């Protein structure tokens, strides 16, 4: 088979996979993969839920490094509040044997941009009784971060850990725009709304 025919067949199959309809996951969520991101909207909205899962859609990408639970050791997550449409950004550090040094900044590096330095306690905060998921608390910083995430292919997290060390983790941003579209589209597609 000529190479051009093989290339066209491959492109057609990839295009079909990229535009696949969302699927109902057994956990009660609508999910869709967008390149390196997984977007999800639970099939119910629980307005008085104690955490964002009950009333939000979310999308995330994770590191190739896994922890003992076979989950990504580092994650970057977008969260859309289904009640008011607000967007949140969170970084999760779940690596085994790692303690985040919150006295130093988390640094996000995008190619061609000055690194973003986020201080724990002021620019980053924990919510919902979590100890390892850090939400970007400043709206201006969050908006700037979202703009960069939409425009770039990858980000490198420089996570300060105890002992003065820093873990560098490269995360893909391929799929951010499609994940945001999915969350907007499916945010209200539940029976009570």
N, C-alpha and C positions, 0 to 999 in steps of 0.2 A: 504494500500500500504506500503511495507517495506520502512524503512527510507532511505536505500541506493538508492532505485529507485527514491524516492522524491528528494534526494540530486542530483542525476544525471540529472533529469529533470530540476531542478532549475539551475544547472551549465550550462546545454545546452542552456536554455533560456537566461541566463545572457551573455553567450559567443556570442550568436546571436545579442543581443542588443548592445554589446560593439563593434562589428565589422560591424555595420550598415553603409550603404553608406551615404555620405553626402546628405543633402536635400537642396532644393532651398527655401530660406526664402522669403516671400512676399516683404521684404525690398530690394531685389536684391543682396543677399549674398548666398554663399554656406556655410552651417553650419554643424557642427558635434559635438556631445557631447562625451567627453572622461572622464568618471567617474565624477569628480567634476569640470571639466573645459569645457568651450564652446569655440570652435575654429571657426573662420569665415574668409572668403575671399570674398570681394565684387566681383560681376561678371564683373566689368570693372576696368581698371587701368587709373587713371587720373594723368599723370606725373607731371603736374604743380598745383596740388591741394594745397590749403593753409594749410592743416594739413595731418597727416599720414593716415587718413581714405581713402583718394583717391588713395594711392599707396601702401598700406600695407595689410597684413593679420594679424590677431590678435587673441589671446586666453586669457581668463581670468577666474579667480575664485573670488568669493566674500564672504563676511561675511554673517552669518545668520541674523545679524542685518540689518534692512532696514531703509531707510530714508522716508520722507513724499511722495516722488515720487515712492515708492515701489521698489527702486533700492538698491543694496548693499551699506551699509554705508562705507565699506572699500573694495577695490579691489586690486588684484595683476594681472598685465597684461603683456603678452609677445607680442611684435610687430615685425613682419618680414617685412622689406622693400622689396617690390617685384621688385624693380629696381636694387638693388645691393646685396640683400640677408642679409644685416646687421640685427642683432637682438637687440632690445631694451627691457628694463624692466622698468615698471612704477608702482608706488603705487598711488592709488587714495583715498583721504579722502573726503567723501561726507556725513558724519554724520550730522544730524540736530543739530544746536546749538554748533558745535565744531569748534574751531579755532586752527589750528596747530601752536605750538610754535616753530618757525624756528630758535630760538637761541639755541635749544637743538637738539641732534641727534635723528634720527629715528633709532631704533635698531631692527634687525632681528635675532631671535633665532631659531637655528636648533638643534635638539637633538644631544648631543654628540660633539658639535662644540662650539668654542668660539663665542659669539654673534658678528654679524657684526654691526658696528656703522657707520651710514651714515649721514654726516653733510649736512644740507640744504645750498645751495649756492655753495658748492664745490663738494661734492659727489652726491648731488641731485639737479636737476634744473627743472624749469617749462619751457614748450615749447608750441608753438602754441596758445599763449594767454590764457592758462589755469591758474587757480589760485589754483587748488586743485589736480592736477595730477603731480607727481614728478618722473622724469626720472633719472635713474642711469647714471651719466655723465662720470664717469671714466671707460674706457674700461677694465682695469685690475679687478676692483671691479665687473663690470658687468659680466665678464667671470667667476670669482669665484662664484658669486651669481647664475649664470646659472648652474654651475656644482653642487652646493648644491641643487638647485631646482630639478635637474634630479635624484639625489641620495636619496632624503628624501621624507617622506610621508606628512610632514606638516611643516609649519613655523609659528612662533608667531611674529606678529608685535607689537612693543612697540612704540606707536605713542604719541609724546609729545604734549600736548594740553595746552592752556592758563590756567593760575592759578596754574601752577606747577604740574598738574595732568598728568598721562600717561594712555592711553587706550591700553589694551592688547587684541589683536585680533588674534585668531588662524585661519589660512587658510590652506586648503588642497592643497597638491601638487600631489595628485593622478590624473593622466591624463596629466601631463606636457609633457612627452615623446611622447605620441600619438598626442598631440596638435602640438608639434614641427614638427612631421612627416606630419601631415595634412597640416600645413602651407607651408612646403617645396613642397609637392606634388601639391597643388592647387595654388601656387603663380603665375604661368604663364598660368593657364587654363582659358584664356579669349580669345575672338575672335580676338582682334588686335595683339596677340602675337602668 
